[in-house]
Amino acid sequence: MNPLTLRPLLALLPLLATLLLQWIWPWLQPYAWVLVFILMGVIFSAFYERLRKANQQAVESLAAVRTINEKLKTRVQERTAELARSRESILQSEERLQESDRRLAEIVQGMTEACFALDNDWRFTFVNDRTETLLRHQRQSMLGRTIWETFPQLNGTPMEALYRRAMAERVPVAFEVFSPVAERWLDIRLFPSGDGLAAFLLDIDARKKVEVALRESESRYRGTLDTMMEGCQIIGRDWRYLYINEVAAFHGHRPAHELLGRTMMESYPGIETTSVFTAMQRCMDEQKPMQMENAFVYPDGTRATFQLGIQPVPEGVFVLSLDITERKRAEEKINQLNAELEQRVIERTAQLEAANKELESFSYSVSHDLRAPLRAMDGFSRALQEDCSAQLSCDGQRYLQIIRNSAQRMGHLIDDLLTFSRLSRVPLSKRTIDTRLLVQSALDDLSTVREGRQIDLRISELPTCEGDPALLRQVWINLLSNAFKYTLKREAVVVEIGCTVEPERNVYFVRDNGTGFDMRYVHKLFGVFQRLHRVEDYEGTGVGLAIVQRIIHRHGGAVWADAALDQGATFYFTLQEANK
């Protein structure tokens, strides 16, 4: 509403109030206290309501303030904790950095390399212990002074130029030089550091001396290789000839100066398809030495054979060649002679087989043609003894008995000869044999020989053997029968059967305490019809030990004897597979 329109109304208000008091108040006066109380109630009610609302607003404002205070307190605590953690982290980082600096200082200080630092004015700012020793200057005399003041002998040397280059261009510089300060060879590395330089010096004087010695040694060895009778080549990994002596050049029919610096493929086109190239490639790849023989065909068609030793070396491979052409030709001649000899052996074998067949026919003829007269002599002599003994004198009867004994002995001799001749033709049937059972079987066969005699028979441990049971049984029978025969004149007979186990073989033996023999004639012992005792003293045909030797030899073993006159004899034998 416009304030100008309210002015008349405001002017009427006093009039209206006066009229109200004059006209209305008299009627309202009796009820004045009631109205006052009502008015006071209304005023107090309104005041209470406003007070309640104000109090509620104050409570709400206080709760909001408390919430804000709690949040602010929490944020302050969190921020305080963060600040504490940050401070602790900073402190730990500072401690680690200080520890790292300390350790770095200790490491640099205790390095085996000399280390020092220069600022941009060439003044020493750090010097470790090794620098003092190597450069023979105290740290105090170096710190704060320039390198050119401390070591004036460096002025004008190539070392000065390299130092100034590293400082000016701010690039790492490394070089090896003989230092006039240290008076020895040094490996020096310079690195930009801040606005100055860090220098690391390594003493390489010993290594340099070794290198000089190696160069001298290489020169001596090169001279040795040059004068060797074998061909020597060094071929690089790019297949270029790095070294070749005159002998190797002669083997290749190419001068050394034409090969050096060229590849094998350039010098010998197509060599990459050969076995020699493959062997060299394998030697390079696997770093393993190779041995081989190489048949080489020269452009003119001639041939030569070389024995090659291929060794890996840092540069590539080292090839040692030996000309074995003459040896290969000799081997070819030997192979040819061997082939001719083999043919001759085949022919002689055929002749021997034919001779064996003739011998077998002869043996059959002897067996039958000689046995008939012998049987007739023995038969008629026995009939004469039985039918006409009364008409014969004592001498006649003795003569007839001699005839019969001789015929029987001749029959035994024929049997032994036939047995001996068949031993070389009978195939062996080898198997594992229980030697003790085999010996017991032989003793059972000789039981009649032992009847009525007191014999101390001692049998020790006998290991098993590999052989033909029938033939080895004959060996034991012959050896044991000899032992029993040549102890006939002993009252106390001792026969020992045993075996001596040696690292490479088992040696079986039969030992007796009989008459023995003279060792001067031992070479006759195993021959056919060779006897060391008279027939009148000890009967026999002289073939038994020859049979033993033939059987043992067929088993790949050996047989021998040891004896002394009147002190007994020992016969030993071995078998090829005695220890299996």
C-alpha distance (Angstrom), angle and dihedral (degrees) to the residues before:
residue distance angle dihedral
M1 . . .
N2 3.81 . .
P3 3.84 111.3 .
L4 3.82 90.1 -138.1
T5 3.83 91.5 65.4
L6 3.84 91.3 52.8
R7 3.74 96.8 58.9
P8 3.94 95.7 81.3
L9 3.76 89.8 48.8
L10 3.78 91.9 50.4
A11 3.78 89.7 49.9
L12 3.82 90.2 54.9
L13 3.77 94.4 52.5
P14 3.82 97.2 85.7
L15 3.81 89.6 48.9
L16 3.75 91.4 50.3
A17 3.78 90.7 48.7
T18 3.78 92.3 50.8
L19 3.82 92.1 49.3
L20 3.79 89.5 48.3
L21 3.73 93.4 53.3
Q22 3.79 94.3 44.6
W23 3.78 98.6 45.0
I24 3.79 106.3 25.3
W25 3.80 103.0 34.0
P26 3.80 96.0 68.2
W27 3.80 91.3 58.5
L28 3.80 91.9 44.1
Q29 3.81 98.4 45.3
P30 3.86 95.8 88.1
Y31 3.75 88.4 55.7
A32 3.81 95.4 42.6
W33 3.79 96.8 111.9
V34 3.72 91.3 46.4
L35 3.71 90.0 50.5
V36 3.75 90.8 46.4
F37 3.79 90.8 51.4
I38 3.81 90.8 46.0
L39 3.75 90.4 47.2
M40 3.80 91.1 46.7
G41 3.82 89.9 49.9
V42 3.71 91.6 50.1
I43 3.78 90.5 47.5
F44 3.84 92.5 46.9
S45 3.81 91.6 44.9
A46 3.76 91.1 52.1
F47 3.77 91.4 44.1
Y48 3.86 91.7 49.1
E49 3.77 91.7 48.2
R50 3.79 90.7 51.2
L51 3.79 90.4 45.2
R52 3.81 91.3 49.5
K53 3.77 91.6 49.6
A54 3.78 91.2 46.7
N55 3.80 90.7 49.2
Q56 3.83 90.9 48.6
Q57 3.76 90.0 49.3
A58 3.80 89.5 48.9
V59 3.80 91.3 50.2
E60 3.76 91.0 48.5
S61 3.79 90.8 46.6
L62 3.83 89.9 48.7
A63 3.87 91.1 50.5
A64 3.80 89.7 49.0
V65 3.79 89.8 48.4
R66 3.83 90.5 49.2
T67 3.84 90.8 49.2
I68 3.77 90.2 48.9
N69 3.81 89.3 47.1
E70 3.83 91.4 51.0
K71 3.78 91.6 48.3
L72 3.76 90.2 46.0
K73 3.80 90.9 48.0
T74 3.84 90.9 49.5
R75 3.79 91.3 48.9
V76 3.79 90.3 47.3
Q77 3.82 90.5 50.9
E78 3.80 92.3 46.5
R79 3.77 91.5 47.2
T80 3.79 90.1 47.0
A81 3.82 90.3 51.3
E82 3.79 90.4 47.6
L83 3.76 90.6 49.7
A84 3.82 89.6 48.4
R85 3.80 91.6 49.5
S86 3.78 91.4 45.9
R87 3.78 90.5 49.8
E88 3.84 91.0 47.9
S89 3.81 91.1 47.5
I90 3.78 90.1 48.6
L91 3.78 90.1 49.1
Q92 3.84 91.6 48.3
S93 3.79 90.5 47.4
E94 3.77 90.0 49.9
E95 3.82 89.9 48.7
R96 3.81 91.8 48.0
L97 3.78 90.3 46.8
Q98 3.78 90.7 48.9
E99 3.85 90.1 46.6
S100 3.80 90.3 47.2
D101 3.78 90.7 49.0
R102 3.79 89.9 47.5
R103 3.80 92.7 48.9
L104 3.79 91.7 44.4
A105 3.78 89.4 50.4
E106 3.82 90.0 48.4
I107 3.81 91.6 47.4
V108 3.78 93.6 47.3
Q109 3.79 90.7 42.1
G110 3.80 92.0 50.9
M111 3.81 97.8 39.7
T112 3.77 119.0 130.6
E113 3.78 85.7 -135.6
A114 3.78 120.3 76.0
C115 3.81 110.1 -113.1
F116 3.79 131.0 -176.0
A117 3.84 137.2 160.0
L118 3.82 129.4 -138.6
D119 3.82 127.9 -163.5
N120 3.79 123.7 -139.1
D121 3.82 89.4 -85.1
W122 3.85 90.2 57.6
R123 3.81 91.9 -109.8
F124 3.81 121.3 145.1
T125 3.82 111.3 -110.3
F126 3.81 98.7 167.0
V127 3.83 133.9 21.0
N128 3.82 124.7 176.8
D129 3.81 127.3 -150.0
R130 3.79 95.8 -99.9
T131 3.83 90.4 56.2
E132 3.80 90.4 57.8
T133 3.82 90.4 52.1
L134 3.79 97.1 42.5
L135 3.83 98.2 43.1
R136 3.82 93.0 34.5
H137 3.84 94.9 -131.1
Q138 3.81 130.3 119.5
R139 3.80 117.5 -113.8
Q140 3.80 92.5 -124.3
S141 3.79 91.4 56.3
M142 3.81 91.0 52.5
L143 3.81 106.2 41.7
G144 3.83 112.7 93.6
R145 3.79 93.7 12.3
T146 3.81 126.5 100.6
I147 3.77 120.6 -107.2
W148 3.80 90.4 -121.1
E149 3.81 91.7 54.6
T150 3.78 92.7 46.4
F151 3.82 95.5 45.1
P152 3.81 108.8 25.8
Q153 3.81 90.6 167.8
L154 3.83 88.0 75.5
N155 3.80 92.7 65.0
G156 3.77 112.4 110.5
T157 3.83 94.5 9.1
P158 3.83 126.7 120.9
M159 3.82 86.5 -109.5
E160 3.83 90.4 64.6
A161 3.80 90.9 52.6
L162 3.82 91.5 51.6
Y163 3.83 92.3 48.2
R164 3.82 91.5 49.8
R165 3.81 90.9 47.1
A166 3.81 92.0 54.0
M167 3.81 91.0 48.1
A168 3.80 96.2 45.0
E169 3.82 99.8 40.9
R170 3.83 95.1 35.0
V171 3.82 91.7 -134.8
P172 3.85 130.8 129.7
V173 3.82 113.7 -99.3
A174 3.82 125.5 -166.9
F175 3.80 127.6 -177.5
E176 3.79 143.6 150.1
V177 3.79 117.3 -127.9
F178 3.78 142.8 157.5
S179 3.80 102.2 -108.0
P180 3.81 117.2 -140.9
V181 3.81 87.7 -157.8
A182 3.82 98.8 52.5
E183 3.84 91.3 27.8
R184 3.82 90.3 -138.1
W185 3.79 141.0 81.0
L186 3.82 114.5 -74.7
D187 3.80 134.9 -172.2
I188 3.84 102.8 -142.1
R189 3.83 124.4 -168.2
L190 3.80 121.0 -176.2
F191 3.83 123.3 -163.5
P192 3.81 129.4 -177.1
S193 3.82 108.5 -113.5
G194 3.80 119.9 -177.8
D195 3.78 104.9 -48.3
G196 3.80 92.7 -28.3
L197 3.82 141.2 46.1
A198 3.81 137.0 -85.0
A199 3.81 114.4 -151.0
F200 3.83 127.8 -162.1
L201 3.81 118.2 -167.5
L202 3.84 122.3 -167.8
D203 3.79 122.2 -169.1
I204 3.85 106.2 -126.8
D205 3.79 97.3 161.4
A206 3.83 93.1 115.5
R207 3.81 91.7 48.2
K208 3.80 91.3 49.7
K209 3.78 90.6 51.6
V210 3.81 89.5 50.2
E211 3.80 89.8 49.9
V212 3.77 90.4 52.1
A213 3.81 89.8 48.8
L214 3.80 90.1 47.9
R215 3.79 91.4 51.1
E216 3.77 89.7 50.3
S217 3.82 90.0 45.9
E218 3.81 90.4 47.8
S219 3.76 89.0 52.2
R220 3.80 90.5 51.0
Y221 3.81 92.7 45.8
R222 3.79 91.0 46.7
G223 3.78 86.9 55.6
T224 3.81 88.6 49.4
L225 3.81 91.9 50.4
D226 3.79 90.5 47.4
T227 3.80 90.9 56.9
M228 3.82 98.3 41.8
M229 3.80 119.6 119.8
E230 3.81 90.0 -136.4
G231 3.78 123.9 73.5
C232 3.82 114.0 -103.4
Q233 3.81 125.5 -165.1
I234 3.80 134.4 170.2
I235 3.80 113.7 -159.0
G236 3.80 120.8 -170.8
R237 3.78 126.9 -133.6
D238 3.81 88.5 -100.6
W239 3.84 87.2 57.5
R240 3.81 93.9 -110.1
Y241 3.79 120.9 141.5
L242 3.82 107.2 -110.9
Y243 3.80 97.2 172.1
I244 3.79 135.6 5.9
N245 3.79 128.1 169.4
E246 3.79 125.3 -144.1
V247 3.81 93.8 -100.3
A248 3.82 91.9 55.5
A249 3.81 89.8 46.6
F250 3.82 88.8 51.3
H251 3.82 90.0 49.8
G252 3.81 89.5 54.6
H253 3.82 94.8 41.7
R254 3.82 88.0 -127.8
P255 3.83 128.6 111.4
A256 3.80 114.2 -111.6
H257 3.82 93.9 -122.9
E258 3.83 89.7 59.1
L259 3.80 91.9 55.0
L260 3.82 103.7 40.8
G261 3.79 111.6 99.1
R262 3.80 93.6 10.8
T263 3.80 125.6 103.0
M264 3.78 123.2 -112.8
M265 3.81 89.5 -116.5
E266 3.80 90.8 55.6
S267 3.80 92.8 46.5
Y268 3.82 97.3 42.1
P269 3.83 111.1 22.4
G270 3.80 112.7 -147.9
I271 3.81 94.9 22.2
E272 3.82 90.2 120.9
T273 3.84 88.4 73.5
T274 3.82 94.2 55.8
S275 3.79 129.9 96.5
V276 3.82 90.3 -118.2
F277 3.81 91.4 61.3
T278 3.82 90.4 47.0
A279 3.81 91.1 51.1
M280 3.82 91.7 50.1
Q281 3.80 91.2 48.4
R282 3.80 90.7 50.7
C283 3.81 91.2 47.6
M284 3.83 90.2 53.4
D285 3.81 94.0 46.0
E286 3.81 99.2 42.7
Q287 3.83 98.2 29.9
K288 3.80 90.0 -133.4
P289 3.83 127.0 132.9
M290 3.79 117.6 -112.9
Q291 3.82 133.0 -155.7
M292 3.79 123.8 -162.2
E293 3.79 146.5 142.7
N294 3.78 119.7 -119.6
A295 3.81 126.7 -162.1
F296 3.81 106.1 -151.9
V297 3.80 124.4 -161.1
Y298 3.81 114.8 -157.4
P299 3.83 122.6 -146.3
D300 3.81 90.0 -104.5
G301 3.82 90.2 58.6
T302 3.80 97.8 -106.4
R303 3.79 118.6 132.5
A304 3.77 135.4 -142.2
T305 3.80 133.9 176.8
F306 3.81 122.9 -141.5
Q307 3.77 132.9 -171.1
L308 3.81 107.0 -138.1
G309 3.79 128.5 -158.3
I310 3.82 110.3 -167.7
Q311 3.81 116.7 -165.8
P312 3.84 128.2 -178.6
V313 3.83 114.2 -119.8
P314 3.83 130.1 174.3
E315 3.80 91.4 -101.0
G316 3.83 94.2 49.7
V317 3.81 123.1 -82.9
F318 3.79 135.4 -15.0
V319 3.81 113.8 -145.0
L320 3.80 121.5 -160.3
S321 3.82 112.5 -168.6
L322 3.79 128.4 -167.7
D323 3.79 121.9 -171.3
I324 3.83 106.5 -127.3
T325 3.81 96.8 165.8
E326 3.81 94.0 118.7
R327 3.79 91.5 45.3
K328 3.82 91.0 52.0
R329 3.80 90.1 49.4
A330 3.79 89.4 50.7
E331 3.82 89.3 49.0
E332 3.79 90.0 51.4
K333 3.80 89.7 51.5
I334 3.81 89.8 47.9
N335 3.80 90.7 49.3
Q336 3.78 89.3 49.7
L337 3.80 90.6 48.8
N338 3.80 89.8 47.1
A339 3.78 90.1 52.4
E340 3.80 89.9 49.9
L341 3.80 89.8 45.7
E342 3.80 90.7 49.5
Q343 3.79 89.5 52.1
R344 3.78 89.9 49.4
V345 3.81 89.7 48.6
I346 3.80 89.3 52.3
E347 3.77 90.0 50.7
R348 3.80 92.8 46.0
T349 3.80 90.0 46.6
A350 3.77 89.4 54.2
Q351 3.81 89.1 49.1
L352 3.80 90.3 47.8
E353 3.79 91.4 49.6
A354 3.79 88.7 51.4
A355 3.80 90.0 48.6
N356 3.80 90.2 48.7
K357 3.77 90.1 52.2
E358 3.81 89.5 50.1
L359 3.81 89.0 47.7
E360 3.77 89.8 49.7
S361 3.79 89.7 50.8
F362 3.78 89.3 47.9
S363 3.82 91.1 48.6
Y364 3.78 90.0 50.3
S365 3.81 89.4 49.1
V366 3.80 91.3 48.0
S367 3.77 91.1 46.8
H368 3.75 93.4 53.8
D369 3.83 104.7 25.9
L370 3.81 94.9 47.8
R371 3.78 96.9 39.3
A372 3.83 93.1 58.8
P373 3.85 95.3 59.9
L374 3.80 90.6 41.4
R375 3.78 92.2 51.3
A376 3.82 88.7 47.5
M377 3.82 92.1 50.5
D378 3.79 92.3 47.5
G379 3.81 93.4 43.3
F380 3.79 97.6 47.5
S381 3.82 91.3 43.2
R382 3.81 90.5 52.7
A383 3.86 90.8 47.3
L384 3.78 90.5 49.1
Q385 3.82 90.0 51.2
E386 3.78 92.5 48.9
D387 3.83 98.7 41.6
C388 3.79 104.0 32.5
S389 3.77 104.5 25.8
A390 3.82 90.8 115.8
Q391 3.79 91.5 56.5
L392 3.82 94.2 48.6
S393 3.74 125.8 83.1
C394 3.76 121.9 -126.5
D395 3.81 90.1 -97.9
G396 3.81 90.5 51.4
Q397 3.77 91.8 51.9
R398 3.82 90.2 47.8
Y399 3.79 91.1 50.2
L400 3.80 91.0 51.5
Q401 3.82 90.5 50.6
I402 3.83 89.6 51.2
I403 3.82 89.7 51.4
R404 3.79 91.0 50.6
N405 3.83 93.2 47.0
S406 3.80 91.3 48.6
A407 3.81 91.9 49.5
Q408 3.79 91.5 49.3
R409 3.80 91.3 46.2
M410 3.79 89.1 50.2
G411 3.81 89.0 51.4
H412 3.83 91.4 51.9
L413 3.79 89.7 47.6
I414 3.80 91.1 53.0
D415 3.82 90.0 49.4
D416 3.83 91.8 51.2
L417 3.81 91.9 46.9
L418 3.79 91.1 51.2
T419 3.81 90.5 47.6
F420 3.81 91.0 49.1
S421 3.82 93.1 49.1
R422 3.82 92.5 48.6
L423 3.84 94.1 52.2
S424 3.81 93.1 78.9
R425 3.80 92.2 52.2
V426 3.79 102.6 41.3
P427 3.85 109.4 98.3
L428 3.79 116.2 -125.0
S429 3.78 118.5 -113.6
K430 3.79 102.2 -163.4
R431 3.78 125.4 -168.5
T432 3.80 139.3 142.7
I433 3.81 110.4 -69.4
D434 3.79 131.2 -160.9
T435 3.81 96.1 -133.1
R436 3.80 95.3 -161.7
L437 3.81 92.1 55.5
L438 3.82 89.8 46.8
V439 3.82 91.1 52.3
Q440 3.80 91.1 47.3
S441 3.82 89.9 52.2
A442 3.82 90.3 52.5
L443 3.81 90.4 49.0
D444 3.78 89.9 51.5
D445 3.81 89.7 55.4
L446 3.81 89.5 51.1
S447 3.82 94.7 48.3
T448 3.84 91.8 109.8
V449 3.81 89.8 55.4
R450 3.82 90.2 55.1
E451 3.81 96.6 46.2
G452 3.78 113.0 123.8
R453 3.81 93.8 9.1
Q454 3.79 129.7 111.9
I455 3.81 103.7 -134.6
D456 3.81 123.7 172.9
L457 3.81 98.6 -144.7
R458 3.82 112.4 -168.5
I459 3.79 117.7 -171.6
S460 3.82 117.7 -178.3
E461 3.82 129.6 -172.2
L462 3.80 111.8 -48.9
P463 3.83 117.8 -166.4
T464 3.79 121.6 -144.5
C465 3.80 119.9 -94.6
E466 3.81 141.1 -165.3
G467 3.80 117.8 -115.2
D468 3.76 150.4 91.7
P469 3.85 106.3 -53.8
A470 3.83 95.7 -151.7
L471 3.80 94.8 50.5
L472 3.81 95.3 42.6
R473 3.79 89.4 48.6
Q474 3.82 87.2 57.6
V475 3.83 89.0 52.0
W476 3.83 91.8 54.7
I477 3.83 91.8 44.6
N478 3.81 92.8 51.9
L479 3.82 94.6 45.7
L480 3.81 94.3 45.1
S481 3.81 93.7 45.1
N482 3.82 88.7 53.1
A483 3.81 89.8 50.2
F484 3.81 91.7 51.1
K485 3.83 92.0 43.2
Y486 3.81 97.8 50.7
T487 3.84 93.1 47.1
L488 3.83 94.8 57.8
K489 3.78 91.4 107.1
R490 3.81 93.5 52.1
E491 3.75 121.2 95.9
A492 3.82 94.0 -160.3
V493 3.80 106.0 41.5
V494 3.81 119.9 -166.1
V495 3.81 120.8 -175.1
E496 3.83 117.5 178.4
I497 3.82 125.1 -165.1
G498 3.79 118.2 -170.9
C499 3.78 150.7 125.8
T500 3.80 134.4 -120.2
V501 3.80 113.4 -147.7
E502 3.82 111.3 -143.1
P503 3.84 127.9 179.9
E504 3.81 93.8 -102.9
R505 3.79 102.9 26.3
N506 3.79 149.7 4.9
V507 3.81 115.5 -111.3
Y508 3.83 114.0 -153.6
F509 3.80 118.9 -163.0
V510 3.83 145.1 -178.3
R511 3.81 114.9 -153.7
D512 3.82 128.1 -173.2
N513 3.78 137.1 174.3
G514 3.79 94.4 -133.5
T515 3.78 133.6 122.7
G516 3.81 95.5 -59.3
F517 3.83 121.8 -167.2
D518 3.79 143.0 -112.8
M519 3.82 110.5 -82.6
R520 3.81 90.0 -144.9
Y521 3.80 87.5 77.3
V522 3.79 97.8 42.3
H523 3.83 90.1 112.7
K524 3.83 88.5 68.4
L525 3.77 94.2 50.3
F526 3.83 99.7 91.7
G527 3.81 98.1 37.3
V528 3.78 123.6 110.6
F529 3.84 112.3 -95.8
Q530 3.82 89.7 2.3
R531 3.81 111.0 138.0
L532 3.80 129.7 177.4
H533 3.84 94.1 -167.7
R534 3.78 133.6 51.9
V535 3.81 119.6 -96.6
E536 3.79 88.4 -129.0
D537 3.83 89.8 60.7
Y538 3.80 100.3 39.0
E539 3.78 124.4 14.2
G540 3.79 122.5 -136.8
T541 3.81 143.9 110.7
G542 3.82 99.6 -111.3
V543 3.82 93.1 -120.7
G544 3.81 102.1 93.9
L545 3.82 97.8 86.6
A546 3.81 91.2 42.0
I547 3.81 87.3 57.1
V548 3.82 89.9 49.4
Q549 3.82 91.2 52.1
R550 3.80 93.1 47.5
I551 3.85 91.9 51.5
I552 3.81 94.1 46.4
H553 3.82 92.2 48.3
R554 3.79 90.5 51.1
H555 3.81 87.4 55.9
G556 3.82 90.6 53.2
G557 3.79 93.4 -110.1
A558 3.80 138.6 113.3
V559 3.80 135.5 -119.0
W560 3.81 128.9 -159.4
A561 3.80 140.8 155.6
D562 3.79 139.7 -137.7
A563 3.81 122.5 -163.0
A564 3.77 148.1 140.8
L565 3.78 130.4 -149.5
D566 3.79 111.8 -83.2
Q567 3.82 90.8 -6.4
G568 3.77 101.9 89.9
A569 3.80 133.5 -106.2
T570 3.80 138.2 -105.3
F571 3.80 123.8 -152.6
Y572 3.83 118.0 -160.4
F573 3.79 131.1 -170.0
T574 3.79 137.8 173.1
L575 3.79 134.1 -161.7
Q576 3.79 127.5 -141.9
E577 3.83 95.1 -120.2
A578 3.79 97.7 33.7
N579 3.81 95.6 131.1
K580 3.81 98.3 46.6
